[in-house]
Structures are given as C-alpha cells and as structure tokens.
C-alpha cells in the first residue's frame, strides 16, 4: 500500500506540473507573447521535464531498480495519454509513437537519476 501511495504521489506531481505549466504557456500565448511554434516547443519540453521529475521522485523513494521504476511510471502515464486521445478521437501518426518513446526514455532517465542520487 505504501508503494501505491508513493507511485500516486509521483504521478500527481508530474500531472500538477504539466497543468500549471500549460496554464502559464496558454496565458503567454493568449497575450501574444509567444507564437505557435515556440509554445509547441515549450509544451513538449514541459511534458518531458515533468516525466523526468516524476521518474526522479519515484526513483529516489523506491527500493527497487531505477530502470524498472521508470518504465512503470512512464508506461502508466503514456497509457493515460493514449486513453485520453482515444476518447477525444485523435488520429495517430508516426510522430506520436516517437513522442511516447521519448517520454518513456525521459521517465527512465529521471528514475535512474533519482535512484543514483538516493542517500543510503
């Protein structure tokens, strides 16, 4: 049960970071401070950074290998994205598959980094 609470906190931290960042980017785009290309790049960077932070948090608190923890949290978040895009009837392209692979790699990287920074 403790592991599920830790897993949920890591996912929640990542999702809160994404929501706050998206609100900030949306406000900047609304007032024409950012153009569309820059805002798209910032959104992609924000999601990658949130995956790294979620993986880092889980890797730092877990007692298992960082690689498997990163795969777990990345897979759960990617499955959530896929379910949401299926509900919204979004068409998949090659870019989406590459994007999901990059997100999985970033969560693995964050988890390994968190595991290595853990104080024994």
C-alpha positions in Angstrom: 0.0 0.0 0.0 2.9 2.3 0.8 4.3 1.8 -2.7 0.9 2.7 -4.4 0.9 5.9 -2.3 4.4 6.7 -3.5 3.5 5.9 -7.1 0.4 8.0 -6.9 2.3 11.0 -5.5 4.9 10.8 -8.3 2.2 10.7 -10.9 0.3 13.5 -9.2 3.4 15.7 -9.1 4.0 15.3 -12.8 0.4 16.0 -13.7 0.3 19.1 -11.5 3.5 20.4 -13.1 2.0 19.8 -16.5 -1.3 21.6 -15.7 0.5 24.6 -14.1 2.9 24.9 -17.0 0.2 24.6 -19.6 -1.8 27.3 -17.9 1.3 29.6 -17.9 2.1 28.8 -21.6 -1.6 29.4 -22.5 -1.6 32.8 -20.8 1.6 33.8 -22.6 0.1 32.7 -25.9 -3.2 34.4 -25.2 -1.5 37.8 -24.8 0.6 37.2 -28.0 3.9 37.0 -26.1 4.6 33.6 -27.6 4.0 32.4 -31.2 2.6 29.0 -32.0 6.0 27.3 -32.8 7.6 28.4 -29.6 4.6 27.5 -27.5 4.5 24.0 -29.1 8.2 23.5 -28.3 7.6 24.7 -24.7 4.7 22.3 -24.3 6.8 19.3 -25.4 9.7 20.4 -23.2 7.4 20.8 -20.2 5.9 17.3 -20.6 9.4 15.8 -20.9 10.6 17.7 -17.8 7.6 16.6 -15.9 8.3 12.9 -16.8 11.9 13.4 -15.6 10.7 14.9 -12.3 8.1 12.1 -11.8 10.7 9.4 -12.5 13.2 11.2 -10.3 10.7 11.3 -7.4 9.8 7.7 -7.7 13.4 6.5 -8.2 14.6 8.5 -5.2 11.9 7.0 -2.9 11.8 3.4 -4.2 13.9 0.5 -3.1 13.9 -1.3 -6.5 15.9 -0.7 -9.6 15.5 2.8 -11.2 15.1 1.3 -14.7 12.0 -0.7 -13.8 10.5 2.1 -11.8 11.0 4.5 -14.8 9.4 2.0 -17.1 6.4 1.6 -14.8 5.7 5.3 -14.3 6.3 6.1 -17.9 4.0 3.4 -19.1 1.2 4.3 -16.8 1.4 8.0 -17.9 1.6 7.1 -21.5 -1.4 4.7 -21.2 -3.3 7.6 -19.6 -2.4 9.8 -22.6 -3.5 7.1 -25.1 -6.8 6.7 -23.3 -7.5 10.4 -23.3 -6.6 10.7 -27.0 -8.8 7.7 -27.9 -11.7 9.4 -26.0 -11.1 12.6 -28.0 -10.7 10.6 -31.2 -7.3 11.9 -32.0 -5.6 10.5 -35.1 -2.2 8.8 -34.5 0.8 9.4 -36.6 4.4 8.4 -36.5 5.2 11.5 -34.5 3.0 10.3 -31.6 4.8 7.0 -31.3 8.2 8.7 -31.3 6.9 11.2 -28.8 5.7 8.4 -26.5 9.1 6.6 -26.8 10.9 9.9 -25.9 8.6 10.3 -22.8 9.3 6.7 -21.7 13.0 7.3 -22.0 12.8 10.5 -20.1 10.9 8.9 -17.2 13.5 6.1 -17.2 16.3 8.7 -17.1 14.7 10.5 -14.2 14.1 7.4 -12.3 17.7 6.2 -12.7 19.0 9.6 -11.8 16.8 9.6 -8.7 17.9 6.2 -7.7 21.6 7.2 -8.0 21.1 10.4 -6.0 19.4 8.5 -3.2 21.3 8.7 0.1 21.9 5.3 1.6 
